[in-house]
Amino acid sequence: MKNRIPFILRLADYNRFSLPVLLHALESQGLDRHFDLQVESSATGMKKRLAVPGRKIIGYGFMTPHIPEVWKELSSLKSSGGNDTLWIAGGSHVTGDPDSGFAMGFDAVFQGECERILPEFCLNGLDSGFQLKQRVFAGRTEIPLDSSFPVSKAMSFIPPVEIMRGCLHTCRFCQTGSSKKPRYRSMESVESYFKELPIRRLQFRACFICPSGLEYGSRKAGEYNPDLLESLLRVPVSYKIRHIEYGIFPSELRPETITPESLRILKKYCTNKKITIGAQTGSERMLALIGRGHSLEQAEQAAAWVHEHGFRPMIDIIIGFPGETPEDRLCTLEWARKVHLRSNARCQMHYFIPLSGTALAGRRPSPIDAASADLLDREHQAGIVTDWWKKGLAAWEDLEKDLERLGSMSS
Ligand code: SF4
C-alpha cells in the first residue's frame, strides 16, 4: 500500500449520489492498491490536501448550475499550487460541453458514464505516468446497470439505489432523456443492494433513483408494470426497512403513468406522505414546446388521484423557459390554483436553467415580468406555489456571466 497516488474526489451535495458509484468502480478493479482514494467535502479541506507535496489527481463532478461554485474553487486551488496535480472533471455538464471544462482549467474531461472509463484511465495512467495523449475520455459503450453499485469502502454513505438509467422521453430541457433505450437494474441486484444496508447499519430508509418512477422496467413510454413495481417494493420490506419512499425525489412520477392501481401499490408499501408529479408547466403551448408528451388534463387527473389515495400532490413546474410569455405564466398560475383547489396540490416552482447537452442548451431564460412576479408572490403567500424560483433566478445571474465567459451561450 506504499506510494499510492492520492486521488481526491470533491464531494458536494449535488454529486453525493454518484461518488460512491465511482469509488466502487475503482475499488472493484483493485485500483485502491495503487491510488489513495480520498473524499473531501470542503474547499478548505481541498486546500489542505493539495498542500501535501507530491503528484496527485483531483476530480470534480458537476452539473451546469454548479459552474460558478466549481470554477471559483478550482481557480483558487490552482493559484495556490498543485503544479504536479492532474485536474479532471466528469458529470453532466462536461458530458454535454467538454470544451467548457478545459476553459475552466481542467486537464481532462470524462463524458458520459464513468464506471468503465475512469478505471481504464487510471490503469493506463499507471503505465504511462499520466502523460495524456487525449483530453476527452468518452464512455461510448453503455454498461449494464447491475455492474454499477453504490457501495464503497471509502465512504460510509450509501445513496439510494439507481434502478433506471436514461429515460423513454425526450423533454427538451432535460439531460436524462435520450433516444437510447433506458437500462434497468435487475431484482437480484436490488436484493444485493439491500443486503449491504444492514452491514452499514443503514436500515432506516429505502429510496430509489428512477427518472420516471412508474416506468421502471418499461419497454415503451407510458407502459407500466404493476407486478414489477410491487416486487421492487417488497424487497426493502423483506429487509425490515420501515420507511420506504417512492414517487418522490429521486423517483418522481410522470402524470400519464399515474393510475389508481399504481397509487394503491404505493400506499400499501410506502411511507412518504407526498407524491411528486412532473408537469413542468401549466400552459398547453409550453407543454408542446418543451416536448413533454402529456396533456394538462392528464396532470390534473393525476393530481386528483394522488389526493384521493391519501398523498399530497407536489407538482414540479419550471418557469422562464425560452419562448415563455407572461400569458403562458398566467396560464400556469391559473392552472396551479385550479389543481390546488381541486386536489390540495402545491406547485414547486423552479427557474429554467439551460443545461449543456440538451435541446435548450445555451438559450437564455425568459425574464420574469413584474406582474408575474407579483402573482407568484401572492400565490406563494396563499400556499399554492413555492418561491424556489427566486433562488434559481439569483443563481442564474452568476451562471450567465460564467457561461458567456466559457463561450457556452447562444449569441
Ligand atoms: S424530464 Fe423526466 S420524463 Fe422528461 S426526459 Fe427528463 S427524466 Fe425523462
Boltz pocket constraint, residues with backbone or C-beta under 6 A from the ligand:
constraints:
  - pocket:
      binder: B
      contacts: [[A, 167], [A, 168], [A, 169], [A, 170], [A, 171], [A, 174], [A, 175], [A, 176], [A, 177], [A, 178], [A, 211], [A, 212], [A, 254], [A, 278]]
      max_distance: 6.0
